[in-house]
């Protein structure tokens, strides 16, 4: 899941438009590039990895041309030695592109897909993140190294970046629900094609396969199955409300393939690492910490999107970072820490009590149902490197998009208007995961930490010292 695209990001799409109302620049997960249509033609550049061989490490680019039919909703795209026709609303196959870093000797290759969103009256073209090419990877993708190449030869090219579904393009309005759904279905089709190529080879040992479709599409389509969601839309629900159940149906088909092959000596585990819940409202933890005197800002600080840009650390005692983490500005750990470690427990207890007492002014609902101390949930030599408190949000609530990055939105509570409408970064007891097996599960409350010990036990291997959990079949 952490595999980057060729640019080293978690996936950066590009969107080319001649619409003056489309603001150019960087959006979360993508880049909007203004272009001009001249004589029914658009000339632009694909953006590749940073070229560290050049001063300033500018991004390597490769030109491409789009020739637009003046009458029909169709265009011809030319990039390097590729020429292909796209109709409006059509996706290309995977296109291989080489980016030159050093003339003649230093090239890296990636793959991308083009989507012609509109030809007239405005030109709009989406290009997927440039993925590492599994047939010729610029960075290691597999062990052994030849495996990704062999797999692409057998199953065809495929998304290699972690989280292949372009949820950011949907959130940014670059793709609409139907266009995103086409892309998400392609991801699952690739996964099924790879599964169909690999599973028949499995005879003994352990076979693991991860499908991302239920997770990512529950994030994006929850709003169309939940009439209580602030982004519920009757018309869109009638068109795409069946999308999420359809993804479940396809995964059930895969499970059926597996069950037909199983014998009495084979153990099957089907699991998710979490469940799902609606995401109606955001809670901005850092804004709350600011309003309650735990964070102080420098007077007259300028507006900045840089994380914690104007924080006065000499007066700040606690801060939020990430989806559920709260940290003390601890002396001896943080660079500018001021909290005496001897006073840490008292301060954490105070903050915990206040968080659990918070009510949403919109409906008087409890926003936070659980706050865990790090010492109660972490173990091992690196336990003190994590958050000091883990904030467990109620169903329907989650940390706001800006607060997780160290920013300070004006309001403590906000209504979630993002298509990312379902979530699970909440009180874990309210979003339990799924564990299914063809063997009787003896554990009364199986946990994610039990999965590795379960697998070890199946092979007669004693779990390593310090590993939490135990086999779910032997409780």
SENU-173710 format. One record per residue: z, y, x of N, C-alpha, C in turn; residue in one letter. Coordinates in pm, whole numbers, plus 50000, padded with zeros to 5 digits. Example, Ala and Ser with C-alpha at 12.3 -4.5 7.8 and 13.67 -1.06 7.14 Angstrom:
507804943151319507804955051230507804967051320a;507084977551285507144989451367507875000351290s;
//
This chain:
500004987950081500005000050000500005012650085x;500395011850210500445023650294499195026150374x;498145018250355496925019850433496285033350405x;496025041450507495435054650483493935053850462x;493355065050420491895066050420491465070050562x;490165072450579489655075250713490185088550767x;490615097450677491145110350721492625109450758x;493205097750741494615096150773495545099950660x;494995103050543495815106750427495975094650336x;496765096650229496915085850132495775085750031x;494735093350059493565093949972493235108249936x;492155113749998491745127549971490325127449916x;490195129849786488865130849727488265144549756x;486965145849737486315158949745485525161049616x;485505173549571484825177249447483965189549477x;482665188049455481705198549485481235204649353x;481325217849344480995224549218480425238449246x;479465242549161478945256249169479535264949058x;480555259848990481185267448882482155277548942x;481895290648923482795300748981484195300348921x;484345293648805485665292648741486495281148800x;485875272948886486605262048951487165267249084x;488475268649095489045274549217488845265449337x;488295271149444488095263649567489415261949640x;489495251749722490685249949805491265236049791x;492475234549839493155221649840494005220049716x;493865208549651494755204649543495445191849587x;496495187949517497205175849556496255163949548x;496025157649661495175145849666493705148649679x;493315161449696491895164049702491535177749754x;490235180149761489715192749811488555197049721x;488585209449673487535215049590486625223449678x;485345220249683484415227049773483335234049690x;483235247349701482175254349628480815252249693x;479795250549611478425248849661477505257849580x;476265259149626475255266749555474045257949528x;473485259349411472235252449377471095261949405x;470265258449501469125266649538467865258149534x;466905262749450465655255249433465945240749394x;466895239049299467265225849245467825216649352x;468465222349452468995214049560470365219249604x;471235209949637472555213149690472685206849828x;473115214949924473385209850059474885211550086x;475525200950130476975201350154477315191250263x;478605190350294479085181250398480135171850344x;480045159250385481165150050368482175152850478x;483455152450442484515155850537485165142950586x;485115140950717485655128950777486955131350850x;487265122950946488545124051018488535135851114x;489735140351149489845150751251489295145551383x;488485154051448487895150351577488775155651690x;489635147151739490585151251843489925153151978x;488625149651989487905152052114487405166352126x;487515173952016487065187752018488275197152009x;488125208952066489215218552067489615222251925x;490895221651899491385224851765491315213251668x;490745202051710490625189951626490025192851488x;488845198951482488235201351350487815188151287x;487695188251157487265176151087485795173251120x;485515160751146484115156551162483435157151025x;482205161651024481475162650897480095156350911x;479565152350799478205147150794477505153350673x;476295159050694475605165850584475025156050483x;474945160650361474195153150259473495163150168x;472485158350097471665166850010471565160549873x;471665168649770471485164049633470315171849573x;469285164649533468115170749469468215168349319x;468305179249243468565178449099467275179749022x;467035170448931465875171548844466045183948756x;465045192848752465215205348676465315203348526x;464885191748475464875189348330465815178248287x;465835167448362466645155848325468005156348393x;468985149448334470345148848389470415137848494x;469695139948603469585129948708469405137148841x;469845130648950469735136649082469555125749187x;468945129549298468785120549413469715125249524x;470515116149576471455119149684470925113049812x;470925120949918470495116250049471605118950150x;472075108450213473095109850317472795099650426x;472565104850546472125096650659470915088250617x;470965075050628469775067250593469825061850449x;470755067250368470875062750229470185072650136x;469425067450042468845075449934469065067849804x;469685074449705469945067649579469915077749465x;469605072549348469495080649227470755078749142x;471295089649092472415088948999472055096748873x;472355090848759472285098348635473645104948611x;473645115348532474905121848498475845111548436x;477095111048486478055101448437477955087848502x;477285086848617477075073948683477735073948821x;478305062248855478915060048986477935053249080x;477995056749207477205049649307477935037049350x;477195028349421477845017449492478565023449614x;479185014949693479795019549817478685023949913x;478855035849970477905041450065478575042350202x;477915036550301478465036750437478035049550508x;478995056050574478725068550644479365067850783x;478585071750885479125072551021479415087051057x;480605089351110480995102651156480995102551308x;480265112251365480135112851510481285121051569x;482005114851660483105121651730482675125851871x;481985116751941481405119652071479935115652064x;479005124552097477585121152084477235108152154x;476535099652079475935087052126476935075752149x;478205078752176479115067752211480335066752120x;480655077252049481905077151972481685079751825x;481485069251747481315070551602482365062151530x;482775066851413483615058751325482935058051189x;483085046751124482375044550999483355043250883x;482995049450773483765048350651482845045450534x;483435043150418482655040750297483205049650186x;482325053950097482735062449986481835059849866x;482295064549750481525063349626481325077349568x;480135079549514479775092249454479775090849303x;480235101449235480175101849089479545115149049x;478385114548983477695126548937478265130548802x;479135140248804479825144348681478925152948593x;478175162048653477335170948574476195176248660x;475025177748596473875183848664473545197648608x;473605199048475473285211548408474345214248300x;474715226448271474275238748339474965241048473x;476035233548497476745234548624476585221548701x;476685222748833476635210948919478065206848955x;478395194148932479705188848966479555174649020x;480055172449139479945159449205481295155849266x;481775143949231483015138549290482635128449396x;483345128949509483195118849613484575113049641x;484665100049636485955093349658486485096249797x;487775093849821488255094049959487385085150047x;487185089350171486415081150265487315069650310x;487015057750262487845046150294487445040250429x;488415034350497488105026550616487205014950574x;486115013350645485145002950610485684989350651x;485904980250556486454967150595485484959050681x;484184962150673483204954850754483164959850898x;483634971950921483634977751055484804987451065x;486044982351063487214991151051487464999551174x;487635012651150487975021751260489425020351300x;490245014951210491655012051236491924997751192x;492924991151249493194977151211493554976151063x;492894967250993493154964950851493764951250824x;493544941850914493934928150882494324920751009x;494994909650988495304900251096494804886451053x;493884880351123493214885551242492264897051209x;491834904451312491004916251290489704912951218x;489204900951239487924897151179488024894351030x;489254893150978489414888850838488814898950740x;489044911950761488504921750667486984921350665x;486374919050780484914918050785484434905650711x;485114894450735484724882150666484884883650514x;485964890350473486214892150331485144900950267x;484734911650336483704920350280482364913250271x;482104904350365480854896650357480864887150238x;482034881850207482124872150098482264878649961x;483064889249953483384895249823482764909049803x;482094914449905481524927749895482504938449942x;481994950749959482844961750002483904964749896x;485024970549940486114972849846486984984349896x;487764990249804488725000549843489724994649941x;489935001650052490934997150149492145006250153x;492055018550100493205027550102494295022450009x;495535024850045496625021349956496575029749830x;496925023649715496815030149584495385035149564x;494495026049533493065029049523492715037149399x;493485035549291493205043049169493405057849197x;492405066149167492485080349203493225088049095x;494515085649087495355092448987495385107549010x;495265111849136495325126149166494115133449107x;492955126949108491775133349051491925135248902x;492585125848834492845127448691493875138448667x;494935138548746495955148848730495395162848756x;494435163948849493855176848883492775181148786x;492395172348691491345175648596489945174148653x;489825168648773488505166348832487805154848762x;488545144448728488035133548643488785133948511x;488075131148402488765129948273489195115548253x;489805112748139490355099348117489295088448125x;488145090948065487095080848066486545078548205x;486375089248281485845087948417486845081148508x;488125084948495489155078148574489215063348537x;489105060348409489195046448364488075038048424x;486875043648434485785036448499486165033048644x;486735042848713487115040548852488225030248862x;489215031048773490335021648776489865007448744x;488915006248654488374992948623487614987148742x;486954995748818486274990948939487284985349039x;488424991949053489464987049144489894973049104x;490164970948976490594957648931489464947448947x;488224951548920487104942348939487004937849084x;487244947049177487234943349319488374933849351x;489564936849298490704927949322490434913949268x;489854913149148489574900049090488494892649171x;487524900149221486474893949301487054888149430x;487974895549492488614890649614489504878649582x;490244879649472491094868449432490254855949408x;489154857549337488294846149306487684839949431x;487514848049534486994842849661488054835449740x;489304839949732490354834749819491194823649757x;491494824949628492424815349569491914800949572x;490634798449549490164784449555490354777949691x;490514785849796490714780249930492154775749953x;493054780349869494484777749890494814763149857x;495374756049956495764742149939497254739949963x;497804746750062499214745050092499724757450164x;501064758750166501664770450229502044780750124x;501764793550151502114804150059500904813150036x;500634816049911499544825149873500164836849798x;499874849149845500394861349781499224870349746x;499274876149628498244885849589498884896949509x;498514909349543499054921149474497954927749391x;498224929349262497344937049173498034950249142x;497334961149162497914974449141497694979849001x;496864973448921496364979648798497454982548695x;498414973548677499424975848574500314987648613x;500674988548738501534999348784500845012948769x;499715014648834499075027848838498595032248701x;498105023048621497585027048491498685028848386x;499835022648407500985025948322501445040148352x;501385044248478501695058148512500795067748435x;499495064648429498525074448379498295073648228x;498475061948167498105060348026499295058647933x;500525060047987501675058947897501575068947783x;501105081047813501035091747713500125088247596x;499255078147612498335074547505498795062447426x;499985057047461500575046347381501905050747320x;502315063247347503625068047307503475081347232x;503485080947098503315093347021504405103847047x;505535099747107506595109447136506355117047266x;505385112847343505155119447471504535133147449x;504985143447524504425156847504502935157747531x;502365148247605500925148347631500155138347544x;500815133147443500115124047351499025131747278x;497855125747268496705131847202496065121447112x;496015124246984495545114346887494115110046917x;493255119746947491855116446973491705107947099x;492405112147206492335104247329492965090447311x;494045089847233494685076847208493745067447136x;492945072747042491995064146970490905058947064x;490575066847169489545062647264490085053547373x;491255057047426491735050247547493125044147534x;493665044047412494995038447393495055023447421x;493915016747416493885002347443493694999247591x;493535009547675493235007147817494334999247885x;495595003447866496694996647933496844982247884x;496854979547753496874965547709495694957447763x;494544963747778493384956547833493624952347977x;494284960748054494614956948192495584945048193x;496574945248103497484933748092496724921048058x;495754922347968494974910647927494234904748048x;493674913548132492944908348248493874901448347x;495054906948367496004900348458496454887048399x;496594886448266496904873548203495794863348228x;494554867848231493444858748261493584852948402x;493954861548495494154856848632495294846648637x;496374849548565497504840148561497054826748502x;496174827248404495654814848348494884806748451x;494114813448536493404806448643494384799248735x;495484805948765496464800148857497144788148792x;497574789748668498304778948601497474766248590x;496174767748572495314755848560495244747948690x;495504754548802495404747648930496724741748977x;497834746048921499144742048973499404727148954x;500114721349051500614707749034502144708249026x;502764696649014504224696148995505004700049120x;504324701349233505014704249358504844718849401x;504224726749316503924740649352504764750149269x;505374759849335506194769849267505384782649248x;505444787949128504764800449096505804811249067x;505644822849129506454834549098505534845849056x;505834851748944505134863848898506194874748888x;506024885548962507084895548961506534909648973x;507304918748919507114932948944508384938149009x;508244948549090509424953849159510164963849072x;509664966648955510314976048862509654974648726x;510274980748626509654981748495509044995548477x;508944999648349508355012648321509075019348206x;508955032548202509575040548097508765053248081x;508935060247969508245072947954508805083448050x;507975092848087508385104148169508075116648088x;509095121148011508945132547921509295145847989x;510385145748066510945158148118511265156748266x;511085167748339511435168248481512765175448500x;513545170448596514765177348638514555181648783x;514705194648808514505200048941515845200849014x;516115190549088517425189049154517715200649247x;516735204849326517005215649421517275228849351x;516625231149238516915243249161518345242749109x;518775231149063520165229549016521145231749131x;520845226049248521725227949364521785242749403x;520665249649392520635263949421521485271749321x;521295268549193522025275849089523525273149093x;523905261749149525315258249153525965260649290x;525265268049376525875272649500525875262649615x;525195251449601525155241749710524045244949810x;523015252149763521945257049849521965272249845x;521735278449958521595292949966520255296350031x;519595306549978518335311050035518545323750116x;517655325850210517695338050289517315349950202x;517985361050214517635372650132516245377850164x;515485380850057514165386650076513145377350135x;513385364350127512435354750182511125355150106x;510015353150177508705353350112508435340250042x;507565340849940507175328549871506425319549968x;506715306949965506055297450054506105283749992x;505035275850012505015262149964505565252450067x;505935257550184506505248950286507895244450242x;508175231650262509445226050217510625233650276x;511555237750189512795244350231512525256650319x;511415263650293510975274450382512035285350398x;512715288950291513615300550295515085296650282x;515405284350311516785279850298517635285250413x;518785290450379519765294650478520695282850504x;520375275350609521125263050635522555265850679x;522835277950722524195281250765525155282050646x;524595282550522525435282950403525115271650304x;524215262650340523765252150250524535239250277x;525075233450170525895221350185525195208550140x;524175209650056523485197550006522065201249967x;521185191349968519785193749933519165180649881x;518145182149800517425170549748516115168849820x;515745156349844514465153349909513985139749862x;512725138949820512225126449767512565125049620x;512205113849564512315112049419513745110449370x;514615104549449515975101849402517055105149504x;516675111349615517625113249723518335126749722x;519635126349748520415138449770521165136649902x;521055146549988521635146050121522645157350138x;523695154650212524565165350259523995171250386x;524205184050406523835190750531524965188250631x;524955176050682526115170750753526105174850900x;527245179850945527395183651085527285171051173x;526485172151277526315160951368525145151951331x;524615153551209523445145751168522255155051146x;522395164551056521355174551036521395184651151x;520225190051182520135199151297521045211251281x;521105216651158521945228351132523065224851034x;523605212851049524615208150955525895216250959x;526475218250840527735225950833528845218150766x;528545207150697529565199750624530345190750720x;531635192750725532515184550809532495170250755x;532155160250837532155146250790533455142250721x;534575148150760535845144850697535905149650552x;535075159650517535065164950382533915159350298x;533125150350358531925145550290532245138250160x;533215129250162533545121450043533955130349927x;534765140349956535225149449850534045157049790x;533145161749874531985169249827531035160349747x;530805148249793529925139149721530505135649584x;531805133549577532455130549450532305142349353x;532435154349404532295166349321530885167549266x;529885165749353528485166949309528145155849210x;528605143749237528335132549147528855135349007x;530085139748996530675142548865529885153348790x;529455163548862528695174348797527325169448751x;526685161148831525365155948793525455147348667x;526455139048659526595130248543526925137948415x;527375150148432527725158348315526575167048266x;525435166848335524325175748300523695171348168x;523405181048082522715178547956521435187047951x;520405181347893519145188347876519305198547763x;519115211347789519305221347684518335219947568x;517245212847588516275211147480516795202047371x;517555191547408517985181647309519405176547332x;520105182347428521475178347463521565164047513x;520435158447558520445144647609521005144247751x;521595132947786522065130747922520855128848013x;520745136948117519585136248206519775126048318x;521025124248362521325115448475522395105648430x;522105092848437523025082648387523725074848497x;523285076948621523875069048730523705076848860x;524745077148940524665082849075525375073049169x;524645067649263525215057649355525475063749492x;526605059949550526925063849687526165054749783x;525715060449891524955052549989525765040750041x;527055043050066527875032450124528045020750028x;527765022949898527895012249801526605004149784x;525475009749824524195002949797523404999549923x;523745005850037523035003150161523904995050255x;523244987450342523974980250446523104979950571x;523714976150682522954975050806523084987350893x;522494986651013522694997151114522045010651079x;521115010750984520415023150951520835028850816x;521915023650762522345027950629522635042850623x;523095048650734523445062850733522235071950749x;521035066150759519825074250771519225077550635x;519675070750532519135073050399519885083950326x;519555086150198520265096250119521755093050107x;522545103550089523985101550069524285097749924x;523475102849831523565099149690522185095249641x;522145084949556520915081149487521075085149341x;520215094149295520315099849162519495091249065x;520175085248967519515076648869519285084048739x;518035087348711517705095148592517655086448468x;517935092548355517855085748226516395082648193x;516195073048102514835070548053514275083547996x;513045086548035512415098747989512515110148088x;513325108548193513535119248291513175114348431x;512765124048513512465121148653512585133948732x;512715132848865512695144748950511355151748937x;511365164948934510135172648920509245171649043x;507955174349022506975172649129507265181549249x;507755193849225507985203049335509355201049401x;510335197149323511665195449382511695183949482x;510875173549460510875162249553510305166149689x;509585177449694508995182149818509815193049885x;510975196149825511825206349885511555220349838x;510985221649718510725234849662511675237849547x;511595250249494512565255049396511865261149274x;511415252649181510845258149057511865266948986x;511375275748899512265285448835513285278848743x;512865268448671513725262248571514275248948619x;515495245948576516075232948611515375221548537x;514975223848412514265213848333512855218848302x;511885209748304510515212848267509945201348186x;509065204548092508355194148019507225188748106x;507085175648110506045169548192504695170348122x;503825178648174502485180248117501415173648203x;501835165648298500925158848389500445145848325x;499175142048344498755128748296499595117248351x;500235119448465501175109448519502385109548425x;502335101148325503215102448208504225091348191x;504095080748268505095070048271505645068948411x;506875064048425507465063248559508595053048560x;509175051348679510245041548696511265046048800x;511105058148855512045063148956513255069048886x;513985060348821515085063848732516265054648761x;517265055348680518375045748685517775031748677x;517955023948784517245011148792517645001348682x;518825003048625519234994048518518454996648389x;517795008148381517035011648261515555008148273x;515115004048391513705000248410513644986948487x;514224976248431514244963548503512844957848521x;512634951448633511354945048660511234931648589x;510134924848619509804912048554509824901048659x;510414889848625510344877948710510064865948622x;508934859548644508534847548570508294836248670x;508534824048627508304812748715508004800248633x;507314790748696507114777648633508294768348658x;509304773248730510544765848749511654773348679x;512694766148640513814772348571514574781548666x;514744794048624515474803848702516964802648668x;517764799448767519194797248744519994810148753x;519484819948827520224832448845520334839948713x;521534844348681521744851748556521134865648564x;521234871948680520694885448698519914885948829x;518744879748833517964879848957517584894048996x;517524896249128517224909549181516094908549281x;515514919949312514414920249408514854914749543x;516114917149577516634912249705516734897049709x;516564890349595516604875749593515254869449626x;514184877249625512854871249637512624865249775x;512914872549882512714867050016513564854450039x;514874854650004515654842250018515084830749935x;514534833749818513924823349735512754816849806x;511904825049867510724819749937511164811650058x;512134816750134512644808850247513134795150200x;513904795150091514474782650041513394772650001x;512294777649946511204768749905510604761150023x;510704767250142510164760850261511264754550347x;512484754050293513574748050367514014756050487x;513814769250482514174777950593515444785550556x;516424785450645517644792850621517364807750634x;517884815550540517624829950546518304836050668x;517714846450726518294852650845519664858850817x;520464859750918521784866150905521594880650861x;522424884850768522364898550721521424900950605x;520604891050570519694892850457520454891650326x;520264901150238520914900850106520224890850016x;520924886649911520314878349807520374863549836x;519944855849736519894841249749518814835949655x;518504823149666517434817449585517764818449436x;516784822649358516994824049213517064810349145x;516714799849218516714786449159517994778749185x;518924784549263520094776849304521404783149268x;521444793149180522704799749142523534790249055x;
//
